[in-house]
Amino acid sequence: MGDHGAQATIRTGETRTRRHDCCPVEATLDVIGGKWKGVILYHLLDGEKRFGELRRLLPAVTQRMLTLQLRELEEDGVIHREIFKQIPPKVEYSLTEFGRSLEPNLMLMCAWGEQYMSRLSARKQPSESEEMPIMEQD
């Protein structure tokens, strides 16, 4: 912990500025934080994906947000965008070697998320003492 002399990018709207001497966790979350980046990276662990494939895998994300998140991940050197010169244009996204280094972290997040969802599910299920009595029909 403490001062590690790291630099992180702080995003404000469409501009990006550097913040010096931040916590390494803050620097990591600056790159992979947010609602969609971790999920995008998780899906790219299986291999390259086209934009349309990512849209189908993430139906709740808007096209604009997906484009923005992909652009930021590319700027941070975590993903690579390959443009194929053909009609119609084809673009594929894949993890860079640097991005692939996030795999252990993403898998730990996945395992933690599964445990968390199990906990939530267990809390929502009524125990036997809380179950609603069955009404008898006359």
Backbone hydrogen bonds in HBPLUS format (Angstrom, degrees):
<---DONOR---> <-ACCEPTOR-->    atom                        ^
c    i                          cat <-CA-CA->   ^        H-A-AA   ^      H-
h    n   atom  resd res      DA  || num        DHA   H-A  angle D-A-AA Bond
n    s   type  num  typ     dist DA aas  dist angle  dist       angle   num
A0021-ASP N   A0006-ALA O   2.68 MM  15  5.00 115.8  2.09 150.5 170.0     1
A0022-CYS N   A0006-ALA O   3.38 MM  16  5.82 148.8  2.48 128.1 133.6     2
A0008-ALA N   A0019-ARG O   2.96 MM  11  5.41 167.3  1.97 158.9 162.9     3
A0019-ARG N   A0008-ALA O   2.80 MM  11  5.41 170.5  1.80 170.6 173.1     4
A0010-ILE N   A0017-THR O   2.79 MM   7  5.47 166.7  1.80 169.2 173.0     5
A0017-THR N   A0010-ILE O   3.09 MM   7  5.47 177.6  2.09 156.2 156.4     6
A0012-THR N   A0015-THR O   3.10 MM   3  5.57 169.6  2.11 155.5 158.8     7
A0015-THR N   A0012-THR O   3.13 MM   3  5.57 147.9  2.23 140.3 135.6     8
A0026-GLU N   A0023-CYS O   3.01 MM   3  5.18 117.9  2.41 101.3 116.3     9
A0027-ALA N   A0023-CYS O   3.03 MM   4  6.42 154.1  2.10 150.9 158.7    10
A0028-THR N   A0024-PRO O   2.93 MM   4  6.16 155.2  1.99 144.6 150.7    11
A0029-LEU N   A0025-VAL O   2.87 MM   4  6.09 167.8  1.89 153.3 156.6    12
A0030-ASP N   A0026-GLU O   2.89 MM   4  6.01 137.0  2.08 141.0 152.7    13
A0031-VAL N   A0028-THR O   3.01 MM   3  5.36 131.4  2.25 103.9 116.2    14
A0032-ILE N   A0028-THR O   2.94 MM   4  6.26 168.8  1.95 159.8 162.6    15
A0033-GLY N   A0029-LEU O   2.64 MM   4  4.28 132.8  1.86 121.6 127.6    16
A0040-ILE N   A0036-TRP O   2.86 MM   4  6.06 160.0  1.90 161.3 167.7    17
A0041-LEU N   A0037-LYS O   2.91 MM   4  6.13 169.8  1.92 156.5 158.8    18
A0042-TYR N   A0038-GLY O   2.90 MM   4  6.04 152.6  1.97 141.2 149.3    19
A0043-HIS N   A0039-VAL O   3.04 MM   4  6.31 159.5  2.08 149.6 153.6    20
A0044-LEU N   A0040-ILE O   3.02 MM   4  6.31 143.1  2.16 145.8 156.8    21
A0045-LEU N   A0042-TYR O   3.19 MM   3  5.36 152.2  2.28 100.9 109.3    22
A0047-GLY N   A0044-LEU O   3.06 MM   3  5.19 157.9  2.11 105.4 112.4    23
A0049-LYS N   A0093-TYR O   2.86 MM  44  5.35 151.7  1.94 148.0 156.5    24
A0093-TYR N   A0049-LYS O   2.76 MM  44  5.35 165.8  1.78 149.7 153.7    25
A0053-GLU N   A0050-ARG O   3.02 MM   3  5.22 120.8  2.39 101.1 116.0    26
A0054-LEU N   A0050-ARG O   3.06 MM   4  6.47 158.9  2.11 156.6 162.4    27
A0055-ARG N   A0051-PHE O   2.93 MM   4  6.28 151.5  2.01 149.5 158.4    28
A0056-ARG N   A0052-GLY O   3.01 MM   4  6.30 152.7  2.08 144.7 151.1    29
A0057-LEU N   A0053-GLU O   2.93 MM   4  6.22 151.4  2.01 148.2 156.7    30
A0058-LEU N   A0054-LEU O   2.93 MM   4  6.03 134.4  2.14 143.0 154.6    31
A0061-VAL N   A0058-LEU O   3.18 MM   3  5.78 160.3  2.22 119.9 125.3    32
A0066-LEU N   A0062-THR O   2.94 MM   4  6.16 165.4  1.97 155.4 159.6    33
A0067-THR N   A0063-GLN O   2.95 MM   4  6.10 162.1  1.98 148.7 153.9    34
A0068-LEU N   A0064-ARG O   2.95 MM   4  6.18 158.3  1.99 147.6 153.7    35
A0069-GLN N   A0065-MET O   2.86 MM   4  6.05 166.5  1.88 155.9 159.0    36
A0070-LEU N   A0066-LEU O   2.92 MM   4  6.05 164.7  1.94 152.7 157.0    37
A0071-ARG N   A0067-THR O   2.96 MM   4  6.08 157.5  2.01 146.2 152.8    38
A0072-GLU N   A0068-LEU O   2.98 MM   4  6.23 159.0  2.02 150.8 156.0    39
A0073-LEU N   A0069-GLN O   2.96 MM   4  6.17 159.4  2.00 149.7 155.5    40
A0074-GLU N   A0070-LEU O   2.91 MM   4  6.09 151.9  1.99 146.6 154.5    41
A0075-GLU N   A0071-ARG O   2.88 MM   4  6.15 159.3  1.93 149.1 154.8    42
A0076-ASP N   A0072-GLU O   2.97 MM   4  6.16 143.2  2.11 142.9 152.5    43
A0078-VAL N   A0073-LEU O   2.99 MM   5  5.39 153.6  2.06 169.5 162.7    44
A0077-GLY N   A0074-GLU O   2.97 MM   3  5.11 159.1  2.02 107.2 113.4    45
A0096-THR N   A0078-VAL O   3.03 MM  18  5.53 172.6  2.04 130.3 130.7    46
A0080-HIS N   A0094-SER O   2.67 MM  14  5.28 159.2  1.71 155.2 161.7    47
A0094-SER N   A0080-HIS O   2.99 MM  14  5.28 149.8  2.09 145.1 153.8    48
A0082-GLU N   A0092-GLU O   2.80 MM  10  5.17 170.7  1.81 159.8 162.7    49
A0092-GLU N   A0082-GLU O   2.90 MM  10  5.17 157.9  1.95 145.9 152.8    50
A0084-PHE N   A0090-LYS O   2.76 MM   6  5.16 178.9  1.76 167.5 167.5    51
A0086-GLN N   A0084-PHE O   3.02 MM   2  5.83 113.9  2.47 112.4  95.7    52
A0100-ARG N   A0096-THR O   2.77 MM   4  6.03 150.8  1.86 149.8 158.0    53
A0101-SER N   A0097-GLU O   3.23 MM   4  6.53 130.2  2.49 136.0 147.5    54
A0101-SER N   A0098-PHE O   3.15 MM   3  5.29 137.9  2.34  97.2 108.8    55
A0102-LEU N   A0099-GLY O   2.99 MM   3  5.59 162.8  2.02 115.6 121.2    56
A0103-GLU N   A0100-ARG O   3.01 MM   3  5.51 167.3  2.03 117.8 121.6    57
A0105-ASN N   A0102-LEU O   3.01 MM   3  5.34 114.5  2.46 108.3 124.2    58
A0106-LEU N   A0102-LEU O   2.89 MM   4  6.14 161.0  1.93 160.9 167.3    59
A0107-MET N   A0103-GLU O   2.88 MM   4  6.07 160.0  1.92 159.9 164.9    60
A0108-LEU N   A0104-PRO O   2.97 MM   4  6.18 151.3  2.06 143.2 151.0    61
A0109-MET N   A0105-ASN O   2.91 MM   4  6.18 154.1  1.98 147.0 154.4    62
A0110-CYS N   A0106-LEU O   2.88 MM   4  6.14 148.9  1.98 142.4 151.3    63
A0111-ALA N   A0107-MET O   2.96 MM   4  6.23 162.2  1.99 147.9 151.7    64
A0112-TRP N   A0108-LEU O   2.89 MM   4  6.08 161.9  1.93 149.4 154.8    65
A0113-GLY N   A0109-MET O   2.84 MM   4  5.97 157.0  1.89 145.6 152.3    66
A0114-GLU N   A0110-CYS O   2.95 MM   4  6.25 151.5  2.03 149.1 156.4    67
A0115-GLN N   A0111-ALA O   3.09 MM   4  6.40 159.5  2.14 149.0 153.7    68
A0116-TYR N   A0112-TRP O   2.88 MM   4  6.13 158.3  1.93 151.6 158.3    69
A0117-MET N   A0113-GLY O   2.87 MM   4  6.06 160.8  1.90 149.7 154.5    70
A0118-SER N   A0114-GLU O   3.00 MM   4  6.21 150.3  2.09 143.8 151.9    71
A0119-ARG N   A0115-GLN O   2.97 MM   4  6.28 153.3  2.05 147.2 154.3    72
A0120-LEU N   A0116-TYR O   2.94 MM   4  6.27 160.0  1.98 152.3 157.5    73
A0121-SER N   A0117-MET O   2.90 MM   4  6.06 158.5  1.95 144.9 151.2    74
A0122-ALA N   A0118-SER O   2.87 MM   4  6.06 155.6  1.93 147.4 154.0    75
A0123-ARG N   A0119-ARG O   2.98 MM   4  6.22 150.5  2.07 147.0 154.7    76
A0124-LYS N   A0120-LEU O   3.09 MM   4  6.33 143.9  2.23 144.9 154.1    77
A0125-GLN N   A0121-SER O   3.23 MM   4  6.45 137.4  2.42 144.0 153.8    78
A0130-GLU N   A0127-SER O   2.93 MM   3  5.21 139.9  2.10 105.6 117.7    79
A0131-GLU N   A0128-GLU O   3.42 MM   3  5.30 154.2  2.50  96.0 103.2    80
